[in-house]
Amino acid sequence: MFGLTLKSLLPLAVILAVCFSVAVLGARVTTPEIPTWYASLAKPSWTPPRVAFPIVWPILYFLMAIAAWRLWEAPPSSLRTAALVLFAIQLALNASWSYVFFGAHNIVGGLAIIVALAGALAATIIVSSYVDVVSAVLLTPYIAWIIFATALNTRIWMLN
């Protein structure tokens, strides 16, 4: 069911392109703000070093893409459709967080988005687990990071 065939290569390529496009768009907004606005914010001592983010995020986007591709390749069903819709919603929230937090310098708005993202991602994982357990498992490092990022966003809001 999940073998890499010529027929499945196109959906895989499209999903990888979509996920990494979100990554690139987010980085375009985020990167210039890190040495300026973000550096000026008070942050907790447990803030990851700057070098962690360009290591962690590509791995997470790759795992997201593989999870979405596996869902796409699963037999059609209402649960598969729901899982893919939820995946798209969480990906849109993921993309919007960078624009709100870094682009607009809106810490509270970023917090609202990341809380919604965590909820949408949790729903994606739950529904995905009924379609393809591996897809759900592939998304667990991502939700762990998002929960951590939510705590970080919350603490930055409290300190600033």
Rosetta silent file (secondary structure, phi, psi, omega in degrees, C-alpha in Angstrom):
SEQUENCE: MFGLTLKSLLPLAVILAVCFSVAVLGARVTTPEIPTWYASLAKPSWTPPRVAFPIVWPILYFLMAIAAWRLWEAPPSSLRTAALVLFAIQLALNASWSYVFFGAHNIVGGLAIIVALAGALAATIIVSSYVDVVSAVLLTPYIAWIIFATALNTRIWMLN
SCORE:     score description
SCORE:     0.000 S_00000001
   1 L     0.000  -33.018 -174.755    0.000    0.000    0.000 S_00000001
   2 L  -116.928   26.703  177.548    2.829    2.448    0.761 S_00000001
   3 L   -73.903  152.695  179.165    5.476    1.393   -1.703 S_00000001
   4 L   -84.760  105.917  179.227    7.229    4.041   -3.709 S_00000001
   5 L  -115.869  169.178  176.981    5.905    3.622   -7.238 S_00000001
   6 H   -58.093  -39.113 -179.434    6.003    5.869  -10.258 S_00000001
   7 H   -66.184  -31.894 -177.684    2.350    6.694   -9.615 S_00000001
   8 H   -89.489   -9.780 -179.736    3.047    7.722   -6.009 S_00000001
   9 H   -66.701  -38.310 -179.425    6.115    9.835   -6.822 S_00000001
  10 H   -64.070  -50.730  176.635    4.096   12.801   -8.093 S_00000001
  11 H   -59.159  -38.951  178.429    1.973   13.147   -4.910 S_00000001
  12 H   -61.885  -45.762  179.983    5.111   12.727   -2.808 S_00000001
  13 H   -62.976  -42.059  179.600    6.914   15.440   -4.780 S_00000001
  14 H   -64.471  -46.049 -178.776    3.939   17.808   -4.537 S_00000001
  15 H   -65.028  -42.001  175.912    3.528   17.277   -0.797 S_00000001
  16 H   -60.558  -43.407 -179.665    7.263   17.743   -0.194 S_00000001
  17 H   -63.456  -41.570  179.742    7.158   20.937   -2.288 S_00000001
  18 H   -65.079  -49.199 -178.847    4.161   22.298   -0.368 S_00000001
  19 H   -61.608  -44.603 -178.777    5.645   21.544    3.055 S_00000001
  20 H   -75.618  -21.799  172.029    9.040   22.968    2.198 S_00000001
  21 H   -67.076  -40.484  175.278    7.442   26.017    0.554 S_00000001
  22 H   -60.818  -41.742  178.415    5.805   26.758    3.903 S_00000001
  23 H   -61.293  -45.800 -178.682    9.233   26.376    5.494 S_00000001
  24 H   -65.440  -43.509  179.575   10.851   28.771    3.023 S_00000001
  25 H   -62.368  -42.735  177.971    8.083   31.366    3.367 S_00000001
  26 H   -63.826  -41.896 -179.732    8.342   31.224    7.153 S_00000001
  27 H   -65.174  -33.956  179.540   12.122   31.521    7.046 S_00000001
  28 H   -63.173  -33.761  179.097   11.912   34.580    4.772 S_00000001
  29 H   -83.424  -40.117 -173.046    9.924   36.400    7.436 S_00000001
  30 H   -74.013  -49.611 -170.991   11.728   34.961   10.451 S_00000001
  31 H   -52.906  -47.060 -179.584   15.402   35.117    9.507 S_00000001
  32 H   -68.385  -20.640 -177.449   15.783   38.907    9.231 S_00000001
  33 H   -86.343  -16.357 -176.082   13.982   39.407   12.560 S_00000001
  34 H   -64.442  -49.486 -178.877   16.185   37.066   14.610 S_00000001
  35 H   -77.363   -9.173 -176.201   19.234   39.363   14.991 S_00000001
  36 H  -111.179  -92.105 -175.273   17.071   42.460   15.417 S_00000001
  37 H   -59.149  -51.349 -177.276   13.586   42.336   16.939 S_00000001
  38 H   -62.558  -38.003  179.114   13.767   38.793   18.359 S_00000001
  39 H   -64.323  -27.096 -178.458   17.221   39.440   19.856 S_00000001
  40 H   -80.669  -11.179 -178.407   15.791   42.442   21.707 S_00000001
  41 L   -79.859  147.650  169.698   13.118   40.361   23.468 S_00000001
  42 L   -75.406  132.229 -178.390   13.522   38.965   26.965 S_00000001
  43 L  -131.156  153.187  178.960   13.563   35.178   26.676 S_00000001
  44 L   -69.345  160.822 -178.882   13.664   32.360   29.231 S_00000001
  45 L   -63.888  -22.411 -177.777   16.926   30.593   30.005 S_00000001
  46 L   -91.496   14.623  173.662   15.616   27.432   28.346 S_00000001
  47 L   -64.376  130.212  179.463   15.316   29.088   24.917 S_00000001
  48 L   -63.185  153.781  175.741   17.077   26.812   22.415 S_00000001
  49 L   -65.758  152.666 -177.578   20.249   28.127   20.804 S_00000001
  50 H   -52.789  -35.194 -177.245   19.770   29.804   17.442 S_00000001
  51 H   -67.389  -20.477 -177.835   21.510   26.905   15.671 S_00000001
  52 H   -67.371  -37.043 -172.338   18.793   24.441   16.786 S_00000001
  53 H   -64.293  -46.511  178.540   16.035   25.911   14.626 S_00000001
  54 H   -72.425   -7.057  173.964   17.575   25.339   11.151 S_00000001
  55 H   -91.439  -47.801 -174.777   18.359   21.777   12.230 S_00000001
  56 H   -69.369  -48.418 -172.092   15.010   20.870   13.791 S_00000001
  57 H   -61.695  -44.447  178.079   12.591   22.463   11.329 S_00000001
  58 H   -59.676  -37.025  177.436   13.749   20.735    8.097 S_00000001
  59 H   -63.331  -45.675 -179.569   13.498   17.380    9.855 S_00000001
  60 H   -64.215  -41.888  178.902    9.985   18.209   11.065 S_00000001
  61 H   -65.328  -36.463  176.657    8.851   19.405    7.633 S_00000001
  62 H   -64.277  -46.926  178.525   10.220   16.229    6.054 S_00000001
  63 H   -61.979  -39.899  176.562    8.381   14.053    8.601 S_00000001
  64 H   -59.209  -45.923 -177.720    5.193   16.105    8.020 S_00000001
  65 H   -63.498  -42.925  179.580    5.446   15.568    4.274 S_00000001
  66 H   -64.846  -40.973  177.444    5.961   11.822    4.610 S_00000001
  67 H   -60.175  -47.265 -179.604    3.006   11.614    7.018 S_00000001
  68 H   -64.396  -40.025  178.758    0.759   13.547    4.594 S_00000001
  69 H   -62.677  -42.940  178.101    1.940   11.442    1.663 S_00000001
  70 H   -62.238  -38.721  176.221    1.130    8.231    3.553 S_00000001
  71 H   -64.031  -43.619  178.973   -2.338    9.609    4.289 S_00000001
  72 H   -58.961  -39.987 -177.339   -2.772   10.491    0.614 S_00000001
  73 H   -78.213  -12.745  179.242   -1.748    6.974   -0.386 S_00000001
  74 L   -68.528  156.832  177.942   -4.170    5.327    2.083 S_00000001
  75 L   -57.639  139.581  179.876   -7.446    3.950    0.735 S_00000001
  76 L   -57.334  137.527  176.436  -10.055    6.688    0.253 S_00000001
  77 L  -165.854  167.287  177.601  -12.406    7.168    3.205 S_00000001
  78 H   -66.440  -33.065  177.535  -14.073    9.949    5.126 S_00000001
  79 H   -68.213  -40.248  177.413  -11.409    9.613    7.843 S_00000001
  80 H   -62.049  -44.064  178.020   -8.616    9.955    5.289 S_00000001
  81 H   -60.659  -45.268  178.957  -10.288   13.081    3.915 S_00000001
  82 H   -61.054  -43.014  179.738  -10.688   14.489    7.428 S_00000001
  83 H   -62.770  -42.098  179.641   -7.029   13.760    8.232 S_00000001
  84 H   -68.580  -38.089  176.700   -5.868   15.506    5.050 S_00000001
  85 H   -64.397  -46.185  177.794   -8.114   18.525    5.689 S_00000001
  86 H   -61.410  -39.353  177.074   -6.821   18.776    9.268 S_00000001
  87 H   -59.747  -45.055  179.761   -3.260   18.471    7.955 S_00000001
  88 H   -63.493  -39.444  179.181   -3.889   21.381    5.572 S_00000001
  89 H   -63.573  -47.069 -179.206   -5.386   23.470    8.397 S_00000001
  90 H   -66.014  -33.809  179.219   -2.426   22.886   10.700 S_00000001
  91 H   -67.823  -38.708  176.415   -0.010   23.653    7.857 S_00000001
  92 H   -64.909  -40.882  177.042   -1.796   26.952    7.177 S_00000001
  93 H   -65.256  -40.148  176.769   -1.616   27.821   10.875 S_00000001
  94 H   -57.160  -47.315 -178.972    2.067   26.870   10.866 S_00000001
  95 H   -64.232  -39.398 -175.531    2.669   29.244    7.947 S_00000001
  96 H   -73.457  -25.786 -178.024    0.728   32.093    9.531 S_00000001
  97 H   -58.570  -46.694 -179.137    2.555   31.943   12.872 S_00000001
  98 H   -59.657  -40.625 -179.354    5.819   33.296   11.424 S_00000001
  99 H   -67.347  -37.238 -179.311    4.029   36.196    9.758 S_00000001
 100 H   -78.324  -52.407 -176.224    2.187   37.157   12.927 S_00000001
 101 H   -68.091  -57.269 -176.070    4.932   36.567   15.512 S_00000001
 102 H   -84.149  -45.967 -176.200    8.005   37.638   13.548 S_00000001
 103 H   -68.383  -46.144 -177.827    6.551   39.702   10.707 S_00000001
 104 L   -95.364   -4.361 -177.764    4.019   41.705   12.712 S_00000001
 105 L    56.676   37.637 -176.279    5.949   41.481   16.011 S_00000001
 106 L  -107.265   92.423 -176.444    2.684   40.325   17.573 S_00000001
 107 H   -65.641  -44.191 -179.355    3.560   38.012   20.451 S_00000001
 108 H   -67.217  -42.833  176.579   -0.043   37.576   21.659 S_00000001
 109 H   -61.033  -41.179  175.945   -1.317   36.962   18.121 S_00000001
 110 H   -61.222  -40.609  178.815    1.446   34.400   17.642 S_00000001
 111 H   -62.835  -44.435  178.805    0.421   32.740   20.886 S_00000001
 112 H   -60.299  -41.776 -179.586   -3.209   32.500   19.738 S_00000001
 113 H   -68.011  -42.663 -176.715   -2.107   30.948   16.443 S_00000001
 114 H   -70.416  -29.941  174.130    0.275   28.449   17.999 S_00000001
 115 H   -66.767  -43.581  176.265   -2.391   27.309   20.483 S_00000001
 116 H   -62.812  -40.187  177.626   -4.767   26.780   17.542 S_00000001
 117 H   -60.555  -45.515  179.345   -1.947   25.006   15.692 S_00000001
 118 H   -60.518  -41.920  178.425   -1.366   22.646   18.624 S_00000001
 119 H   -65.770  -44.966  179.159   -5.078   21.827   18.714 S_00000001
 120 H   -64.531  -38.176  179.247   -5.326   21.295   14.956 S_00000001
 121 H   -68.936  -40.818  176.391   -2.192   19.167   15.005 S_00000001
 122 H   -60.331  -44.123  178.112   -3.488   17.047   17.902 S_00000001
 123 H   -62.991  -39.851  177.901   -6.717   16.506   15.947 S_00000001
 124 H   -60.072  -45.137 -178.961   -4.666   15.626   12.846 S_00000001
 125 H   -64.707  -43.939 -178.757   -2.700   13.024   14.793 S_00000001
 126 H   -62.561  -50.293 -178.918   -5.811   11.504   16.362 S_00000001
 127 H   -65.942  -40.196  179.201   -7.712   11.218   13.082 S_00000001
 128 H   -60.884  -33.426 -178.199   -4.576   10.052   11.232 S_00000001
 129 H   -62.662  -23.669  176.677   -4.108    7.247   13.740 S_00000001
 130 H   -82.806  -18.530 -177.973   -7.337    5.679   12.432 S_00000001
 131 H   -97.692  -48.499 -177.068   -6.114    5.903    8.842 S_00000001
 132 L  -155.658  107.390 -176.497   -2.390    5.127    9.145 S_00000001
 133 H   -59.386  -36.731 -179.478   -0.670    4.715   12.505 S_00000001
 134 H   -61.893  -40.412  177.279    2.743    5.434   10.983 S_00000001
 135 H   -59.060  -45.311  179.120    1.517    8.854    9.796 S_00000001
 136 H   -61.293  -43.157 -179.939    0.357    9.662   13.311 S_00000001
 137 H   -65.050  -39.452  179.382    3.692    8.540   14.761 S_00000001
 138 H   -62.380  -25.037 -179.975    5.618   10.626   12.209 S_00000001
 139 L   -87.893   -7.701 -177.429    3.786   13.719   13.475 S_00000001
 140 H   -67.478  -37.676  175.005    4.635   13.168   17.156 S_00000001
 141 H   -62.809  -34.486  179.102    8.047   14.911   17.092 S_00000001
 142 H   -64.408  -46.499 -179.410    6.311   17.865   15.455 S_00000001
 143 H   -68.736  -33.254  175.981    3.641   18.143   18.153 S_00000001
 144 H   -61.179  -44.233  178.869    6.312   17.799   20.838 S_00000001
 145 H   -65.399  -40.654 -179.500    8.170   20.739   19.266 S_00000001
 146 H   -66.790  -38.399  176.215    4.960   22.756   18.906 S_00000001
 147 H   -63.514  -43.702  176.271    4.070   22.194   22.559 S_00000001
 148 H   -61.740  -44.881 -179.941    7.558   23.353   23.515 S_00000001
 149 H   -64.286  -33.439  176.261    7.248   26.347   21.154 S_00000001
 150 H   -64.910  -43.554  177.117    3.875   27.194   22.707 S_00000001
 151 H   -63.088  -41.087  178.929    5.473   27.243   26.148 S_00000001
 152 H   -64.834  -46.131  178.323    8.307   29.397   24.789 S_00000001
 153 H   -60.310  -40.979  178.641    5.889   31.804   23.073 S_00000001
 154 H   -62.653  -45.453 -178.368    3.896   32.018   26.322 S_00000001
 155 H   -67.851  -38.331  176.451    6.967   32.780   28.398 S_00000001
 156 H   -62.355  -41.716  176.498    8.213   35.399   25.915 S_00000001
 157 H   -60.220  -43.828 -178.792    4.797   37.074   26.128 S_00000001
 158 H   -66.208  -34.697 -177.878    4.988   37.057   29.941 S_00000001
 159 H   -81.092  -17.329 -175.722    8.525   38.509   29.944 S_00000001
 160 L  -118.004    0.000    0.000    7.755   41.246   27.428 S_00000001
